[in-house]
Amino acid sequence: MREDEQLLSSGDPVIDADILPFPNTGERRLRVALRNLDAALAEQRQAIAAFRAELAALNSAVADLGQSTQLLQDRLHDAAEDTALAREAALRLQATAEAMEQVS
């Protein structure tokens, strides 16, 4: 049994009343509009705070990406130097091998 049916069956007097709407005066409409504006401004403040937090996270990610890029560039530079040294050593070995071949 629903709560309102229980009240009816409990013997308590029930008052049958119609709900009358308040007149929609200019002052009331203004108060409602101001409440809606306050709510919209609060939502906007939250959205701006979330946007700023996302910008900070993006800034951090870009900074991390910059560091990773610099590290990669440094490693590639080192690898290029190592490759140049290995090429020079290979050329010396080749020259030595050719000289030994001529001696024999």
C-alpha positions, 0 to 999 in steps of 0.5 A: 500500500502506498504511503498516501493510501495508508494515511487515508486508511489510518483515519486521519482527516485528509484535506483536499486542496488545490495548489494555486500558482503564484502570479508571475510578476515582473519582480518574480521573473527577475528573481528567477532570472538572477538565480539562473544567471548565478547558476550559469556563472557558477557553471562557467567558473567551474568550466574555466577552472577545469580548462585551466587545469587542462592547460596546465596538464598540456603545458606539462606534457609539452615540456616533457615532450621537449625534454624527450626530444632533446634527449633523443637529439643528444643520443642521435648526435652521439650515435653519429659521432660513434658511426663516424669513428667506426667508419674511420677505423674501418677505413684504416683496417681496409687500408692495412689489409690492402697493404698486407695483401700487397706485401704477400 
